[in-house]
Amino acid sequence: MSLKRLTCERARSICIVETLAKLGHFPSRRAEKEAWFLSPLRSETQASFKVSLKLNRWYDFGIGEGGNVIDLICKISNCSVAEALQFLSDEVPPFKFQGSTVNTSLKNSGNILIKVQPITRSYLKKYVRSRGISLQIARKYCKEVGYECHGKTYYAIGLQNNENGWELRNLYFKTSSSPKSYTYLQNNKDNLMICEGMFDLLSMAELYPQELNNSDIIVLNSLSFLSQITSTFKSYKSIDLYLDNDASGKKNTTELLRYYPHIKDQSHRYKNYKDLNEKLASGQWIYSGHKSF
């Protein structure tokens, strides 16, 4: 189906469940009239994202928003309607793997890891730059990950976690490989920096390289891992917390501040923005020493 022939009206009839599968998201449970997913728009452990199979509409109870398949792609990718139509017409950059494969199956995942290498693909470079991140920083902390899902090959920016799983991101995809876990980068320092996602880590590397070099870092990859990392807190003299400026982030920040007096809430650094990367990517951050792309 070409982009020229794909109108908004025709695109709305494209199956949301199949589109989510294309993005690496599969139902947690399914009934006759509806399918439930872990939200592709945020991190959660209980499925609260519903797709009506009869109406072909979605609704995310966690954020109180819903719509059709075009709305969903725009929301996931933060892209325009035209770009969403391009994706739905299958005219996305060609995710074709060249070369030998590792063919290592990932437990509890529909993904098969085929290659991990330095970031080289032009559309992945463009993607990290669009998020305000220099290629030098992205290559320092992340890799280009090729993986196969339901017979198709995809490439994404990957951040490895403590269990050797990967958080995977590109313009269209927000997914991960199993096993899911947090990322713990230890530099044997007295300070710990905690953030939610890989682009928060990369943003800290752009904005506060000296602080990052003088700290250990935990990237949660999901707020559900907060309970697993609190045992490490006693090892640090100070902890800098960079959780999202949303309801979940604020609630967890408040709770942590109650029990751990050596934690400092750093969300004021990106006041009026969801997270550190959103402010960095907006171009509203003025500071010296930013590396060129």
N, C-alpha and C positions, 0 to 999 in steps of 0.2 A: 504494500500500500504506500504510495508515494506521498510526500508532504503536500504536493499541489492538490491531490485529490482528497486528502484527509481534512475535512471540515470539523469544526467544533461539534456540530451535531452528530457526525459519524463517530468522532472520537469518544463521545460520552457513552456510546454503546459498547465500547471495549471493556471486557471483563476485568473488574478490579482485582479479583482473586488471582487471575492469571498475570496481571500486571505486577502485583506484589511478589509473585513467584519469580518473575523476571528480575526483580530487585533483590531476590534472596530472602524474602519473608514468606513464611508458610503458616497455615492456621494452627493454633494451639488446640482448638476444638472446632467441630463443625456439626451443625444440625441441618434439618431439612431446609430451613428458610434463612439461615445466617451462618457466618463464619466469624470466629474470634481470633484475633492476632495480638501478640505483643506489639505495642505501638511502634510503627516505623518512624514516628516523629519525636520520640523521646525514649529514655530508658525506663523500663519497668520490669517487674517480676511476675505480675498477674495480668493476664490478657484483658484489656479494657478497650480494645479497638475493634469495633463491630462492622462487618460488611453485610448488608442486606442482599441476599442472593436473588431475591425477587425484583427489588428496585435497582440493583447495581449501584448502591450508594454506600458511603462509609461514614462512620461517626466515631470520633475519639472522645470517650467519656472523661479522660484525664484532662483535656484542655477545653472540652465543650464545643468542639468544632467538627464539621463534617462537610460532605459535598460529593461531587462526581469524580471520575478518574482524572480529569484535567486539573481540578482543584488539588487533588492528592499529589500529583507529580509536581505541580508548582510549589506546594508546601514542603514536600520532601527535599526538593532540589533548590528551592529559593530561586526559581527561574521564571521566565515569562511564559505566557500562553503559547507563543510561537515555538519556544524551545521545548515545551511540554509536548506539543504536537509533533515536533521532530522526533522526540524520544518514542512516542506512541506509534509513529509510523516506521519504527525500527531503523531510522536513519541516524543513529548515534555513531560515534567513532567506532571503527571496526575492532572489536575485542578478539583478535585472532592470534593465537599463540604460535610463535615460530621457535623451532628448536626442540631439543629433547625434553621430556617431562620427567618429573620426579615421581608423580603418581602416588603421593602419600595421602591416604584417606584420613580425614579429620573426624574424630569420634563425635557422635551425636550431632552431626551436621550434614546438610545436603551438599556441602562443598568438598572438593578434592583439590588440595594444594598442589600446584604444578611448578611454580617457580617463585623464588624470592631473590631480588637483585636490587642494585641501586636504582633510584628513580631516573628513568631515561625517556619515557614516552611524553611526547609534546603536550598532549591534552591533560596529562597528570601534572606536568610542570605548570601549565596555564591555570589549572585548578588551584594549586597551592598558592600561586601568585595572586589569584583572585581573592584569597582569604587573607592577604596581607603578609604572607610568609615567603621569605627568600628561599631559593632552591638550596642554598648552602645549609640553612637551618633544617629544612625538611629532610635532606639527605643525612644529616647528623643523627636524627632520632628515628627516622622512618625508612621504610623500604617500599619498593614497587612489588606488589604481590599479585601473581597470576593464579587464578583458581578456576576450577570447572564446577558448574552448577547445572544439573539436569541437561548435560550434554553440550552446554555452551560455555565458552571461555570468557572470563572477565579479568580486568586489571583494576587495581585500586591502590591508594596510598595506605600502607599498613603500619600499625604500631603493635609490636609484640607484647603480650602480657606475661605474667609470671608462670603461667602454665603452658607456655608456647603456643597459645592461640593468638589470633590477630584481630584487631579492630580495623575495619576496612571502610575506606571512604573514597568516593569520587563525586563528580557533579551529580550523578543520578543515584548512587548507591550509598546507603548507610547501613552497614551490616557488620557481622563479625563471624569468625570461625570458632568452633569449639576446640578446647574448653574455654569458656568465658571466665575471665578473671581480671584483677587489677594489674597495673604495671608499676613496678617498684624499682626505681633507679637509685642505687646506693653509692654515695661518694664518701661515706664514712665521716659525715659532718654532724654538727650538733643541732642544726636547724632542719626542719622538714617543711616542704611545700606540697600542698594537696590541691589538686584540681579535678574537674569532672571528666574532660575528654582530651583527645590527642591535640586538637587545635588550641586548647587552652595551654597545654605544654609548649607547643611551638610558639605561641604568642608570648609566653613568659621568656622563652629563649631570645625572641626578638627585642622585647622591651626591657627585660631585667637579666641580662646574661650573667652579670657578676653575682647577683643574688642566687641565680640558678646553680652556678658553679660552686657556690659555698653552701649548698643545701643537698639533702636527699630529696627525692621527688616521688610522690605517688600519684598516678593518674588512675582514678577510680574506674573509668570505663562504664560504670553504672553505680548509682547511689546505693544500690543494694549491697555493695561491698564495704560500705562504711563500717559495719559491725565487725568485719574481719580484720580491719587494720587498726582498731583502737588499742590493741595489745602492744603496738609498736610505739605508742605515744610517750610512754614513760622513758624511752631511750633518748628523748630530745629535750633540749633546754627551751626551745621555742618552735612553734608551728604556725605557718602562714596558710590560711584557708582561702581558697578561691572557688567557692561554689557559685552556681548560677543565681542570678537575681530573679528567680521565679519562686513560686509557692514552696516547692519541694526543697530547693536550695536554701531558702530563708529559714524554713522550719528546721532543717537539719543543722544549719549554722547556729541557730538559737540553742538547740539542745546540746551541741558540742561545747559551746561557750559556757554553758551552765556547769558542766562536769570537768572541764579541762581549762584551768585558768591560764595556762601558758599558750593557749591558742589565740591567734590574732586574726580577726575577720578582715580580709583585704578587698571585699567586694566594693568598697567605696572607690576603689581605683577605676572601676568601670560602671559607676553610678549612671542610671538611666539607660543602661544596655543590659542585655541578657547575660553576657559573659565577656571575658577579656578579649576573645577573638572578634566578637561582633563589633566592639569599639575599635579595635585595631583595623579591621577590614573596612570600617566606615570612613577611614581617613581622617577621623577627628582627633587622633592621638598625635600630639606634637612633642617630639623629644629628639635628642641629638643622637647621632651614632647609628642610625638605622642603616642596615646593610642594603646595598642595591640588589635588585632582582636579577 
